[in-house]
Every structure is written in C-alpha cells, then in structure tokens.
Amino acid sequence: MRHSFAVNSLIDIYKRDRDVEQAVDALSFYMGHVGPSSTYWYFSAVPEFLELARNRLERKRGIL
C-alpha cells in the first residue's frame, strides 16, 4: 500500500508538472522517511514513472 501511494503520488506530481524535488521532500516527510533518498527507492523500475520522467527531460531539452 505504501508503494502504491508513493508511486501514484509521484506520477501525479509529474502529470501536474510540479516541482519534483520539492514534492518528493514533502512526500518523504509525510511518509516518515529520514530523507528523500529513502523515498526515491519506491520509484525504481516503474515504467509509467520512467516514461513521464523521460518526457519531462526531453521537453526541457527541447527534444519534444
């Protein structure tokens, strides 16, 4: 359940084009983690998240 909450929260953050670093800091605090590095573990190997992150990076670089 925690994994689903963390992943769905980050996907929502990306879809709303919010500041990811700030949002992950808040999510980390909310979930009771020592720091964001503990929270980022939840996002590894989630295909939808990886696609959103790639698209955002390409937009910022002017590729898309």
PDBQT receptor file of N, H, CA, C and O in Angstrom, charges set to zero:
ATOM      1  N   MET A   1       0.825  -1.186   0.000  1.00  0.00    +0.000 N 
ATOM      2  CA  MET A   1       0.000   0.000   0.000  1.00  0.00    +0.000 C 
ATOM      3  C   MET A   1       0.880   1.266   0.000  1.00  0.00    +0.000 C 
ATOM      4  O   MET A   1       0.580   2.227  -0.708  1.00  0.00    +0.000 OA
ATOM      5  N   ARG A   2       1.948   1.265   0.780  1.00  0.00    +0.000 N 
ATOM      6  H   ARG A   2       2.192   0.484   1.355  1.00  0.00    +0.000 HD
ATOM      7  CA  ARG A   2       2.846   2.431   0.807  1.00  0.00    +0.000 C 
ATOM      8  C   ARG A   2       3.487   2.634  -0.565  1.00  0.00    +0.000 C 
ATOM      9  O   ARG A   2       3.634   3.765  -1.026  1.00  0.00    +0.000 OA
ATOM     10  N   HIS A   3       3.867   1.536  -1.211  1.00  0.00    +0.000 N 
ATOM     11  H   HIS A   3       3.748   0.617  -0.836  1.00  0.00    +0.000 HD
ATOM     12  CA  HIS A   3       4.489   1.620  -2.532  1.00  0.00    +0.000 C 
ATOM     13  C   HIS A   3       3.521   2.253  -3.522  1.00  0.00    +0.000 C 
ATOM     14  O   HIS A   3       3.903   3.157  -4.265  1.00  0.00    +0.000 OA
ATOM     15  N   SER A   4       2.280   1.793  -3.545  1.00  0.00    +0.000 N 
ATOM     16  H   SER A   4       1.970   1.058  -2.942  1.00  0.00    +0.000 HD
ATOM     17  CA  SER A   4       1.266   2.344  -4.459  1.00  0.00    +0.000 C 
ATOM     18  C   SER A   4       1.037   3.824  -4.181  1.00  0.00    +0.000 C 
ATOM     19  O   SER A   4       0.933   4.621  -5.113  1.00  0.00    +0.000 OA
ATOM     20  N   PHE A   5       0.959   4.196  -2.904  1.00  0.00    +0.000 N 
ATOM     21  H   PHE A   5       1.044   3.548  -2.147  1.00  0.00    +0.000 HD
ATOM     22  CA  PHE A   5       0.749   5.593  -2.548  1.00  0.00    +0.000 C 
ATOM     23  C   PHE A   5       1.908   6.458  -3.045  1.00  0.00    +0.000 C 
ATOM     24  O   PHE A   5       1.690   7.505  -3.654  1.00  0.00    +0.000 OA
ATOM     25  N   ALA A   6       3.135   6.016  -2.784  1.00  0.00    +0.000 N 
ATOM     26  H   ALA A   6       3.312   5.165  -2.290  1.00  0.00    +0.000 HD
ATOM     27  CA  ALA A   6       4.308   6.788  -3.188  1.00  0.00    +0.000 C 
ATOM     28  C   ALA A   6       4.377   6.928  -4.704  1.00  0.00    +0.000 C 
ATOM     29  O   ALA A   6       4.586   8.026  -5.219  1.00  0.00    +0.000 OA
ATOM     30  N   VAL A   7       4.203   5.828  -5.411  1.00  0.00    +0.000 N 
ATOM     31  H   VAL A   7       4.033   4.936  -4.992  1.00  0.00    +0.000 HD
ATOM     32  CA  VAL A   7       4.293   5.854  -6.873  1.00  0.00    +0.000 C 
ATOM     33  C   VAL A   7       3.174   6.700  -7.472  1.00  0.00    +0.000 C 
ATOM     34  O   VAL A   7       3.430   7.526  -8.348  1.00  0.00    +0.000 OA
ATOM     35  N   ASN A   8       1.947   6.508  -7.016  1.00  0.00    +0.000 N 
ATOM     36  H   ASN A   8       1.739   5.837  -6.304  1.00  0.00    +0.000 HD
ATOM     37  CA  ASN A   8       0.825   7.292  -7.550  1.00  0.00    +0.000 C 
ATOM     38  C   ASN A   8       0.986   8.777  -7.242  1.00  0.00    +0.000 C 
ATOM     39  O   ASN A   8       0.609   9.625  -8.051  1.00  0.00    +0.000 OA
ATOM     40  N   SER A   9       1.539   9.089  -6.089  1.00  0.00    +0.000 N 
ATOM     41  H   SER A   9       1.845   8.400  -5.432  1.00  0.00    +0.000 HD
ATOM     42  CA  SER A   9       1.783  10.497  -5.753  1.00  0.00    +0.000 C 
ATOM     43  C   SER A   9       2.794  11.112  -6.700  1.00  0.00    +0.000 C 
ATOM     44  O   SER A   9       2.590  12.224  -7.187  1.00  0.00    +0.000 OA
ATOM     45  N   LEU A  10       3.883  10.402  -6.969  1.00  0.00    +0.000 N 
ATOM     46  H   LEU A  10       4.048   9.499  -6.573  1.00  0.00    +0.000 HD
ATOM     47  CA  LEU A  10       4.895  10.958  -7.859  1.00  0.00    +0.000 C 
ATOM     48  C   LEU A  10       4.394  11.059  -9.294  1.00  0.00    +0.000 C 
ATOM     49  O   LEU A  10       4.699  12.030  -9.987  1.00  0.00    +0.000 OA
ATOM     50  N   ILE A  11       3.646  10.093  -9.740  1.00  0.00    +0.000 N 
ATOM     51  H   ILE A  11       3.398   9.304  -9.178  1.00  0.00    +0.000 HD
ATOM     52  CA  ILE A  11       3.065  10.164 -11.082  1.00  0.00    +0.000 C 
ATOM     53  C   ILE A  11       2.164  11.390 -11.190  1.00  0.00    +0.000 C 
ATOM     54  O   ILE A  11       2.188  12.092 -12.201  1.00  0.00    +0.000 OA
ATOM     55  N   ASP A  12       1.380  11.647 -10.163  1.00  0.00    +0.000 N 
ATOM     56  H   ASP A  12       1.360  11.076  -9.342  1.00  0.00    +0.000 HD
ATOM     57  CA  ASP A  12       0.511  12.830 -10.145  1.00  0.00    +0.000 C 
ATOM     58  C   ASP A  12       1.339  14.117 -10.179  1.00  0.00    +0.000 C 
ATOM     59  O   ASP A  12       0.974  15.076 -10.859  1.00  0.00    +0.000 OA
ATOM     60  N   ILE A  13       2.439  14.134  -9.454  1.00  0.00    +0.000 N 
ATOM     61  H   ILE A  13       2.736  13.355  -8.901  1.00  0.00    +0.000 HD
ATOM     62  CA  ILE A  13       3.325  15.299  -9.436  1.00  0.00    +0.000 C 
ATOM     63  C   ILE A  13       3.855  15.580 -10.838  1.00  0.00    +0.000 C 
ATOM     64  O   ILE A  13       3.868  16.727 -11.285  1.00  0.00    +0.000 OA
ATOM     65  N   TYR A  14       4.287  14.538 -11.523  1.00  0.00    +0.000 N 
ATOM     66  H   TYR A  14       4.277  13.607 -11.160  1.00  0.00    +0.000 HD
ATOM     67  CA  TYR A  14       4.805  14.709 -12.887  1.00  0.00    +0.000 C 
ATOM     68  C   TYR A  14       3.711  15.146 -13.850  1.00  0.00    +0.000 C 
ATOM     69  O   TYR A  14       3.937  16.020 -14.687  1.00  0.00    +0.000 OA
ATOM     70  N   LYS A  15       2.533  14.550 -13.742  1.00  0.00    +0.000 N 
ATOM     71  H   LYS A  15       2.350  13.839 -13.062  1.00  0.00    +0.000 HD
ATOM     72  CA  LYS A  15       1.443  14.907 -14.662  1.00  0.00    +0.000 C 
ATOM     73  C   LYS A  15       0.996  16.345 -14.465  1.00  0.00    +0.000 C 
ATOM     74  O   LYS A  15       0.554  16.987 -15.418  1.00  0.00    +0.000 OA
ATOM     75  N   ARG A  16       1.099  16.861 -13.254  1.00  0.00    +0.000 N 
ATOM     76  H   ARG A  16       1.458  16.340 -12.479  1.00  0.00    +0.000 HD
ATOM     77  CA  ARG A  16       0.726  18.254 -12.982  1.00  0.00    +0.000 C 
ATOM     78  C   ARG A  16       1.879  19.218 -13.239  1.00  0.00    +0.000 C 
ATOM     79  O   ARG A  16       1.735  20.430 -13.078  1.00  0.00    +0.000 OA
ATOM     80  N   ASP A  17       3.022  18.671 -13.637  1.00  0.00    +0.000 N 
ATOM     81  H   ASP A  17       3.140  17.687 -13.768  1.00  0.00    +0.000 HD
ATOM     82  CA  ASP A  17       4.220  19.442 -13.954  1.00  0.00    +0.000 C 
ATOM     83  C   ASP A  17       4.678  20.300 -12.769  1.00  0.00    +0.000 C 
ATOM     84  O   ASP A  17       5.079  21.452 -12.932  1.00  0.00    +0.000 OA
ATOM     85  N   ARG A  18       4.606  19.704 -11.571  1.00  0.00    +0.000 N 
ATOM     86  H   ARG A  18       4.280  18.768 -11.439  1.00  0.00    +0.000 HD
ATOM     87  CA  ARG A  18       5.033  20.399 -10.351  1.00  0.00    +0.000 C 
ATOM     88  C   ARG A  18       6.530  20.212 -10.119  1.00  0.00    +0.000 C 
ATOM     89  O   ARG A  18       7.169  19.398 -10.786  1.00  0.00    +0.000 OA
ATOM     90  N   ASP A  19       7.069  20.947  -9.198  1.00  0.00    +0.000 N 
ATOM     91  H   ASP A  19       6.549  21.607  -8.656  1.00  0.00    +0.000 HD
ATOM     92  CA  ASP A  19       8.477  20.850  -8.817  1.00  0.00    +0.000 C 
ATOM     93  C   ASP A  19       8.695  19.505  -8.119  1.00  0.00    +0.000 C 
ATOM     94  O   ASP A  19       8.227  19.294  -7.000  1.00  0.00    +0.000 OA
ATOM     95  N   VAL A  20       9.401  18.610  -8.784  1.00  0.00    +0.000 N 
ATOM     96  H   VAL A  20       9.781  18.781  -9.693  1.00  0.00    +0.000 HD
ATOM     97  CA  VAL A  20       9.574  17.246  -8.286  1.00  0.00    +0.000 C 
ATOM     98  C   VAL A  20      10.393  17.212  -6.993  1.00  0.00    +0.000 C 
ATOM     99  O   VAL A  20      10.026  16.512  -6.049  1.00  0.00    +0.000 OA
ATOM    100  N   GLU A  21      11.483  17.953  -6.943  1.00  0.00    +0.000 N 
ATOM    101  H   GLU A  21      11.781  18.521  -7.709  1.00  0.00    +0.000 HD
ATOM    102  CA  GLU A  21      12.326  17.930  -5.744  1.00  0.00    +0.000 C 
ATOM    103  C   GLU A  21      11.559  18.378  -4.504  1.00  0.00    +0.000 C 
ATOM    104  O   GLU A  21      11.642  17.747  -3.450  1.00  0.00    +0.000 OA
ATOM    105  N   GLN A  22      10.823  19.455  -4.638  1.00  0.00    +0.000 N 
ATOM    106  H   GLN A  22      10.755  19.967  -5.495  1.00  0.00    +0.000 HD
ATOM    107  CA  GLN A  22      10.051  19.963  -3.510  1.00  0.00    +0.000 C 
ATOM    108  C   GLN A  22       8.961  18.969  -3.106  1.00  0.00    +0.000 C 
ATOM    109  O   GLN A  22       8.742  18.724  -1.920  1.00  0.00    +0.000 OA
ATOM    110  N   ALA A  23       8.290  18.408  -4.089  1.00  0.00    +0.000 N 
ATOM    111  H   ALA A  23       8.468  18.607  -5.053  1.00  0.00    +0.000 HD
ATOM    112  CA  ALA A  23       7.209  17.470  -3.802  1.00  0.00    +0.000 C 
ATOM    113  C   ALA A  23       7.734  16.190  -3.164  1.00  0.00    +0.000 C 
ATOM    114  O   ALA A  23       7.095  15.643  -2.265  1.00  0.00    +0.000 OA
ATOM    115  N   VAL A  24       8.882  15.706  -3.613  1.00  0.00    +0.000 N 
ATOM    116  H   VAL A  24       9.402  16.149  -4.343  1.00  0.00    +0.000 HD
ATOM    117  CA  VAL A  24       9.450  14.489  -3.025  1.00  0.00    +0.000 C 
ATOM    118  C   VAL A  24       9.912  14.764  -1.594  1.00  0.00    +0.000 C 
ATOM    119  O   VAL A  24       9.789  13.891  -0.734  1.00  0.00    +0.000 OA
ATOM    120  N   ASP A  25      10.434  15.946  -1.327  1.00  0.00    +0.000 N 
ATOM    121  H   ASP A  25      10.533  16.655  -2.025  1.00  0.00    +0.000 HD
ATOM    122  CA  ASP A  25      10.789  16.305   0.056  1.00  0.00    +0.000 C 
ATOM    123  C   ASP A  25       9.554  16.221   0.955  1.00  0.00    +0.000 C 
ATOM    124  O   ASP A  25       9.607  15.647   2.043  1.00  0.00    +0.000 OA
ATOM    125  N   ALA A  26       8.454  16.794   0.492  1.00  0.00    +0.000 N 
ATOM    126  H   ALA A  26       8.411  17.260  -0.392  1.00  0.00    +0.000 HD
ATOM    127  CA  ALA A  26       7.210  16.772   1.273  1.00  0.00    +0.000 C 
ATOM    128  C   ALA A  26       6.685  15.338   1.421  1.00  0.00    +0.000 C 
ATOM    129  O   ALA A  26       6.248  14.939   2.500  1.00  0.00    +0.000 OA
ATOM    130  N   LEU A  27       6.732  14.575   0.331  1.00  0.00    +0.000 N 
ATOM    131  H   LEU A  27       7.087  14.900  -0.545  1.00  0.00    +0.000 HD
ATOM    132  CA  LEU A  27       6.263  13.191   0.377  1.00  0.00    +0.000 C 
ATOM    133  C   LEU A  27       7.125  12.365   1.332  1.00  0.00    +0.000 C 
ATOM    134  O   LEU A  27       6.610  11.536   2.082  1.00  0.00    +0.000 OA
ATOM    135  N   SER A  28       8.416  12.592   1.300  1.00  0.00    +0.000 N 
ATOM    136  H   SER A  28       8.834  13.266   0.691  1.00  0.00    +0.000 HD
ATOM    137  CA  SER A  28       9.336  11.898   2.195  1.00  0.00    +0.000 C 
ATOM    138  C   SER A  28       8.995  12.180   3.659  1.00  0.00    +0.000 C 
ATOM    139  O   SER A  28       8.941  11.266   4.482  1.00  0.00    +0.000 OA
ATOM    140  N   PHE A  29       8.769  13.443   3.965  1.00  0.00    +0.000 N 
ATOM    141  H   PHE A  29       8.813  14.185   3.296  1.00  0.00    +0.000 HD
ATOM    142  CA  PHE A  29       8.389  13.828   5.328  1.00  0.00    +0.000 C 
ATOM    143  C   PHE A  29       7.065  13.181   5.723  1.00  0.00    +0.000 C 
ATOM    144  O   PHE A  29       6.936  12.638   6.820  1.00  0.00    +0.000 OA
ATOM    145  N   TYR A  30       6.083  13.241   4.826  1.00  0.00    +0.000 N 
ATOM    146  H   TYR A  30       6.187  13.682   3.935  1.00  0.00    +0.000 HD
ATOM    147  CA  TYR A  30       4.753  12.678   5.099  1.00  0.00    +0.000 C 
ATOM    148  C   TYR A  30       4.825  11.176   5.375  1.00  0.00    +0.000 C 
ATOM    149  O   TYR A  30       4.113  10.656   6.234  1.00  0.00    +0.000 OA
ATOM    150  N   MET A  31       5.702  10.484   4.629  1.00  0.00    +0.000 N 
ATOM    151  H   MET A  31       6.280  10.906   3.932  1.00  0.00    +0.000 HD
ATOM    152  CA  MET A  31       5.806   9.034   4.785  1.00  0.00    +0.000 C 
ATOM    153  C   MET A  31       6.699   8.638   5.961  1.00  0.00    +0.000 C 
ATOM    154  O   MET A  31       6.821   7.456   6.280  1.00  0.00    +0.000 OA
ATOM    155  N   GLY A  32       7.326   9.631   6.605  1.00  0.00    +0.000 N 
ATOM    156  H   GLY A  32       7.227  10.591   6.346  1.00  0.00    +0.000 HD
ATOM    157  CA  GLY A  32       8.150   9.354   7.775  1.00  0.00    +0.000 C 
ATOM    158  C   GLY A  32       9.543   8.852   7.444  1.00  0.00    +0.000 C 
ATOM    159  O   GLY A  32      10.181   8.194   8.266  1.00  0.00    +0.000 OA
ATOM    160  N   HIS A  33      10.020   9.158   6.245  1.00  0.00    +0.000 N 
ATOM    161  H   HIS A  33       9.502   9.693   5.577  1.00  0.00    +0.000 HD
ATOM    162  CA  HIS A  33      11.354   8.735   5.848  1.00  0.00    +0.000 C 
ATOM    163  C   HIS A  33      12.399   9.702   6.386  1.00  0.00    +0.000 C 
ATOM    164  O   HIS A  33      12.107  10.866   6.658  1.00  0.00    +0.000 OA
ATOM    165  N   VAL A  34      13.616   9.203   6.535  1.00  0.00    +0.000 N 
ATOM    166  H   VAL A  34      13.853   8.257   6.314  1.00  0.00    +0.000 HD
ATOM    167  CA  VAL A  34      14.724  10.013   7.020  1.00  0.00    +0.000 C 
ATOM    168  C   VAL A  34      15.041  11.121   6.017  1.00  0.00    +0.000 C 
ATOM    169  O   VAL A  34      15.406  12.230   6.407  1.00  0.00    +0.000 OA
ATOM    170  N   GLY A  35      14.900  10.817   4.726  1.00  0.00    +0.000 N 
ATOM    171  H   GLY A  35      14.603   9.916   4.410  1.00  0.00    +0.000 HD
ATOM    172  CA  GLY A  35      15.177  11.793   3.684  1.00  0.00    +0.000 C 
ATOM    173  C   GLY A  35      14.658  11.311   2.349  1.00  0.00    +0.000 C 
ATOM    174  O   GLY A  35      14.178  10.183   2.235  1.00  0.00    +0.000 OA
ATOM    175  N   PRO A  36      14.750  12.159   1.337  1.00  0.00    +0.000 N 
ATOM    176  CA  PRO A  36      14.234  11.820   0.013  1.00  0.00    +0.000 C 
ATOM    177  C   PRO A  36      14.855  10.568  -0.600  1.00  0.00    +0.000 C 
ATOM    178  O   PRO A  36      14.195   9.873  -1.372  1.00  0.00    +0.000 OA
ATOM    179  N   SER A  37      16.106  10.270  -0.272  1.00  0.00    +0.000 N 
ATOM    180  H   SER A  37      16.642  10.835   0.355  1.00  0.00    +0.000 HD
ATOM    181  CA  SER A  37      16.729   9.080  -0.859  1.00  0.00    +0.000 C 
ATOM    182  C   SER A  37      15.961   7.817  -0.477  1.00  0.00    +0.000 C 
ATOM    183  O   SER A  37      15.914   6.866  -1.257  1.00  0.00    +0.000 OA
ATOM    184  N   SER A  38      15.369   7.796   0.690  1.00  0.00    +0.000 N 
ATOM    185  H   SER A  38      15.407   8.568   1.324  1.00  0.00    +0.000 HD
ATOM    186  CA  SER A  38      14.549   6.646   1.101  1.00  0.00    +0.000 C 
ATOM    187  C   SER A  38      13.261   6.578   0.295  1.00  0.00    +0.000 C 
ATOM    188  O   SER A  38      12.738   5.491   0.047  1.00  0.00    +0.000 OA
ATOM    189  N   THR A  39      12.757   7.713  -0.110  1.00  0.00    +0.000 N 
ATOM    190  H   THR A  39      13.182   8.596   0.091  1.00  0.00    +0.000 HD
ATOM    191  CA  THR A  39      11.512   7.773  -0.872  1.00  0.00    +0.000 C 
ATOM    192  C   THR A  39      11.746   7.404  -2.333  1.00  0.00    +0.000 C 
ATOM    193  O   THR A  39      10.903   6.749  -2.948  1.00  0.00    +0.000 OA
ATOM    194  N   TYR A  40      12.875   7.815  -2.890  1.00  0.00    +0.000 N 
ATOM    195  H   TYR A  40      13.560   8.347  -2.391  1.00  0.00    +0.000 HD
ATOM    196  CA  TYR A  40      13.159   7.530  -4.300  1.00  0.00    +0.000 C 
ATOM    197  C   TYR A  40      13.221   6.039  -4.585  1.00  0.00    +0.000 C 
ATOM    198  O   TYR A  40      13.014   5.623  -5.725  1.00  0.00    +0.000 OA
ATOM    199  N   TRP A  41      13.497   5.237  -3.588  1.00  0.00    +0.000 N 
ATOM    200  H   TRP A  41      13.665   5.574  -2.661  1.00  0.00    +0.000 HD
ATOM    201  CA  TRP A  41      13.544   3.783  -3.770  1.00  0.00    +0.000 C 
ATOM    202  C   TRP A  41      12.228   3.267  -4.354  1.00  0.00    +0.000 C 
ATOM    203  O   TRP A  41      12.230   2.345  -5.170  1.00  0.00    +0.000 OA
ATOM    204  N   TYR A  42      11.130   3.846  -3.948  1.00  0.00    +0.000 N 
ATOM    205  H   TYR A  42      11.129   4.595  -3.285  1.00  0.00    +0.000 HD
ATOM    206  CA  TYR A  42       9.812   3.394  -4.414  1.00  0.00    +0.000 C 
ATOM    207  C   TYR A  42       9.625   3.569  -5.921  1.00  0.00    +0.000 C 
ATOM    208  O   TYR A  42       8.795   2.891  -6.527  1.00  0.00    +0.000 OA
ATOM    209  N   PHE A  43      10.378   4.459  -6.514  1.00  0.00    +0.000 N 
ATOM    210  H   PHE A  43      11.052   5.010  -6.021  1.00  0.00    +0.000 HD
ATOM    211  CA  PHE A  43      10.136   4.813  -7.906  1.00  0.00    +0.000 C 
ATOM    212  C   PHE A  43      10.976   4.035  -8.906  1.00  0.00    +0.000 C 
ATOM    213  O   PHE A  43      10.801   4.191 -10.114  1.00  0.00    +0.000 OA
ATOM    214  N   SER A  44      11.872   3.210  -8.423  1.00  0.00    +0.000 N 
ATOM    215  H   SER A  44      12.014   3.084  -7.442  1.00  0.00    +0.000 HD
ATOM    216  CA  SER A  44      12.720   2.460  -9.352  1.00  0.00    +0.000 C 
ATOM    217  C   SER A  44      11.900   1.394 -10.075  1.00  0.00    +0.000 C 
ATOM    218  O   SER A  44      11.073   0.703  -9.481  1.00  0.00    +0.000 OA
ATOM    219  N   ALA A  45      12.154   1.289 -11.351  1.00  0.00    +0.000 N 
ATOM    220  H   ALA A  45      12.826   1.851 -11.833  1.00  0.00    +0.000 HD
ATOM    221  CA  ALA A  45      11.547   0.253 -12.195  1.00  0.00    +0.000 C 
ATOM    222  C   ALA A  45      10.015   0.355 -12.295  1.00  0.00    +0.000 C 
ATOM    223  O   ALA A  45       9.335  -0.667 -12.380  1.00  0.00    +0.000 OA
ATOM    224  N   VAL A  46       9.480   1.560 -12.286  1.00  0.00    +0.000 N 
ATOM    225  H   VAL A  46      10.032   2.391 -12.217  1.00  0.00    +0.000 HD
ATOM    226  CA  VAL A  46       8.050   1.771 -12.526  1.00  0.00    +0.000 C 
ATOM    227  C   VAL A  46       7.930   2.375 -13.920  1.00  0.00    +0.000 C 
ATOM    228  O   VAL A  46       8.219   3.556 -14.110  1.00  0.00    +0.000 OA
ATOM    229  N   PRO A  47       7.505   1.571 -14.902  1.00  0.00    +0.000 N 
ATOM    230  CA  PRO A  47       7.516   2.025 -16.301  1.00  0.00    +0.000 C 
ATOM    231  C   PRO A  47       6.801   3.358 -16.547  1.00  0.00    +0.000 C 
ATOM    232  O   PRO A  47       7.325   4.198 -17.278  1.00  0.00    +0.000 OA
ATOM    233  N   GLU A  48       5.637   3.570 -15.966  1.00  0.00    +0.000 N 
ATOM    234  H   GLU A  48       5.212   2.887 -15.372  1.00  0.00    +0.000 HD
ATOM    235  CA  GLU A  48       4.905   4.817 -16.202  1.00  0.00    +0.000 C 
ATOM    236  C   GLU A  48       5.693   6.021 -15.675  1.00  0.00    +0.000 C 
ATOM    237  O   GLU A  48       5.757   7.061 -16.331  1.00  0.00    +0.000 OA
ATOM    238  N   PHE A  49       6.280   5.878 -14.512  1.00  0.00    +0.000 N 
ATOM    239  H   PHE A  49       6.229   5.033 -13.979  1.00  0.00    +0.000 HD
ATOM    240  CA  PHE A  49       7.077   6.963 -13.951  1.00  0.00    +0.000 C 
ATOM    241  C   PHE A  49       8.295   7.252 -14.824  1.00  0.00    +0.000 C 
ATOM    242  O   PHE A  49       8.602   8.410 -15.107  1.00  0.00    +0.000 OA
ATOM    243  N   LEU A  50       8.976   6.209 -15.244  1.00  0.00    +0.000 N 
ATOM    244  H   LEU A  50       8.726   5.268 -15.014  1.00  0.00    +0.000 HD
ATOM    245  CA  LEU A  50      10.164   6.392 -16.072  1.00  0.00    +0.000 C 
ATOM    246  C   LEU A  50       9.820   7.092 -17.383  1.00  0.00    +0.000 C 
ATOM    247  O   LEU A  50      10.588   7.931 -17.855  1.00  0.00    +0.000 OA
ATOM    248  N   GLU A  51       8.690   6.760 -17.969  1.00  0.00    +0.000 N 
ATOM    249  H   GLU A  51       8.067   6.079 -17.586  1.00  0.00    +0.000 HD
ATOM    250  CA  GLU A  51       8.241   7.411 -19.211  1.00  0.00    +0.000 C 
ATOM    251  C   GLU A  51       7.943   8.897 -18.972  1.00  0.00    +0.000 C 
ATOM    252  O   GLU A  51       8.328   9.748 -19.774  1.00  0.00    +0.000 OA
ATOM    253  N   LEU A  52       7.258   9.200 -17.869  1.00  0.00    +0.000 N 
ATOM    254  H   LEU A  52       6.945   8.509 -17.218  1.00  0.00    +0.000 HD
ATOM    255  CA  LEU A  52       6.957  10.598 -17.543  1.00  0.00    +0.000 C 
ATOM    256  C   LEU A  52       8.237  11.395 -17.302  1.00  0.00    +0.000 C 
ATOM    257  O   LEU A  52       8.358  12.536 -17.749  1.00  0.00    +0.000 OA
ATOM    258  N   ALA A  53       9.180  10.796 -16.602  1.00  0.00    +0.000 N 
ATOM    259  H   ALA A  53       9.082   9.870 -16.239  1.00  0.00    +0.000 HD
ATOM    260  CA  ALA A  53      10.450  11.472 -16.331  1.00  0.00    +0.000 C 
ATOM    261  C   ALA A  53      11.211  11.721 -17.632  1.00  0.00    +0.000 C 
ATOM    262  O   ALA A  53      11.770  12.801 -17.822  1.00  0.00    +0.000 OA
ATOM    263  N   ARG A  54      11.238  10.743 -18.521  1.00  0.00    +0.000 N 
ATOM    264  H   ARG A  54      10.784   9.865 -18.367  1.00  0.00    +0.000 HD
ATOM    265  CA  ARG A  54      11.917  10.894 -19.806  1.00  0.00    +0.000 C 
ATOM    266  C   ARG A  54      11.272  12.008 -20.627  1.00  0.00    +0.000 C 
ATOM    267  O   ARG A  54      11.969  12.845 -21.201  1.00  0.00    +0.000 OA
ATOM    268  N   ASN A  55       9.952  12.015 -20.680  1.00  0.00    +0.000 N 
ATOM    269  H   ASN A  55       9.386  11.335 -20.214  1.00  0.00    +0.000 HD
ATOM    270  CA  ASN A  55       9.239  13.050 -21.441  1.00  0.00    +0.000 C 
ATOM    271  C   ASN A  55       9.522  14.446 -20.886  1.00  0.00    +0.000 C 
ATOM    272  O   ASN A  55       9.714  15.390 -21.653  1.00  0.00    +0.000 OA
ATOM    273  N   ARG A  56       9.549  14.581 -19.571  1.00  0.00    +0.000 N 
ATOM    274  H   ARG A  56       9.394  13.814 -18.948  1.00  0.00    +0.000 HD
ATOM    275  CA  ARG A  56       9.816  15.888 -18.960  1.00  0.00    +0.000 C 
ATOM    276  C   ARG A  56      11.229  16.346 -19.298  1.00  0.00    +0.000 C 
ATOM    277  O   ARG A  56      11.444  17.508 -19.643  1.00  0.00    +0.000 OA
ATOM    278  N   LEU A  57      12.177  15.446 -19.199  1.00  0.00    +0.000 N 
ATOM    279  H   LEU A  57      12.003  14.502 -18.919  1.00  0.00    +0.000 HD
ATOM    280  CA  LEU A  57      13.560  15.786 -19.521  1.00  0.00    +0.000 C 
ATOM    281  C   LEU A  57      13.695  16.202 -20.983  1.00  0.00    +0.000 C 
ATOM    282  O   LEU A  57      14.386  17.174 -21.289  1.00  0.00    +0.000 OA
ATOM    283  N   GLU A  58      13.046  15.483 -21.878  1.00  0.00    +0.000 N 
ATOM    284  H   GLU A  58      12.484  14.693 -21.629  1.00  0.00    +0.000 HD
ATOM    285  CA  GLU A  58      13.112  15.823 -23.300  1.00  0.00    +0.000 C 
ATOM    286  C   GLU A  58      12.449  17.169 -23.590  1.00  0.00    +0.000 C 
ATOM    287  O   GLU A  58      12.938  17.929 -24.426  1.00  0.00    +0.000 OA
ATOM    288  N   ARG A  59      11.346  17.472 -22.912  1.00  0.00    +0.000 N 
ATOM    289  H   ARG A  59      10.949  16.855 -22.233  1.00  0.00    +0.000 HD
ATOM    290  CA  ARG A  59      10.695  18.780 -23.077  1.00  0.00    +0.000 C 
ATOM    291  C   ARG A  59      11.631  19.895 -22.649  1.00  0.00    +0.000 C 
ATOM    292  O   ARG A  59      11.747  20.916 -23.328  1.00  0.00    +0.000 OA
ATOM    293  N   LYS A  60      12.306  19.695 -21.510  1.00  0.00    +0.000 N 
ATOM    294  H   LYS A  60      12.212  18.866 -20.959  1.00  0.00    +0.000 HD
ATOM    295  CA  LYS A  60      13.220  20.720 -21.017  1.00  0.00    +0.000 C 
ATOM    296  C   LYS A  60      14.409  20.906 -21.940  1.00  0.00    +0.000 C 
ATOM    297  O   LYS A  60      14.950  22.007 -22.043  1.00  0.00    +0.000 OA
ATOM    298  N   ARG A  61      14.815  19.855 -22.602  1.00  0.00    +0.000 N 
ATOM    299  H   ARG A  61      14.376  18.961 -22.518  1.00  0.00    +0.000 HD
ATOM    300  CA  ARG A  61      15.939  19.943 -23.533  1.00  0.00    +0.000 C 
ATOM    301  C   ARG A  61      15.488  20.386 -24.931  1.00  0.00    +0.000 C 
ATOM    302  O   ARG A  61      16.321  20.609 -25.808  1.00  0.00    +0.000 OA
ATOM    303  N   GLY A  62      14.178  20.511 -25.138  1.00  0.00    +0.000 N 
ATOM    304  H   GLY A  62      13.501  20.330 -24.425  1.00  0.00    +0.000 HD
ATOM    305  CA  GLY A  62      13.653  20.943 -26.425  1.00  0.00    +0.000 C 
ATOM    306  C   GLY A  62      13.586  19.856 -27.467  1.00  0.00    +0.000 C 
ATOM    307  O   GLY A  62      13.523  20.147 -28.661  1.00  0.00    +0.000 OA
ATOM    308  N   ILE A  63      13.598  18.593 -27.036  1.00  0.00    +0.000 N 
ATOM    309  H   ILE A  63      13.649  18.356 -26.066  1.00  0.00    +0.000 HD
ATOM    310  CA  ILE A  63      13.540  17.471 -27.974  1.00  0.00    +0.000 C 
ATOM    311  C   ILE A  63      12.105  17.190 -28.404  1.00  0.00    +0.000 C 
ATOM    312  O   ILE A  63      11.855  16.859 -29.563  1.00  0.00    +0.000 OA
ATOM    313  N   LEU A  64      11.170  17.319 -27.480  1.00  0.00    +0.000 N 
ATOM    314  H   LEU A  64      11.373  17.587 -26.539  1.00  0.00    +0.000 HD
ATOM    315  CA  LEU A  64       9.760  17.057 -27.808  1.00  0.00    +0.000 C 
ATOM    316  C   LEU A  64       9.047  18.320 -28.204  1.00  0.00    +0.000 C 
ATOM    317  O   LEU A  64       7.855  18.285 -28.511  1.00  0.00    +0.000 OA
TER     318      LEU A  64
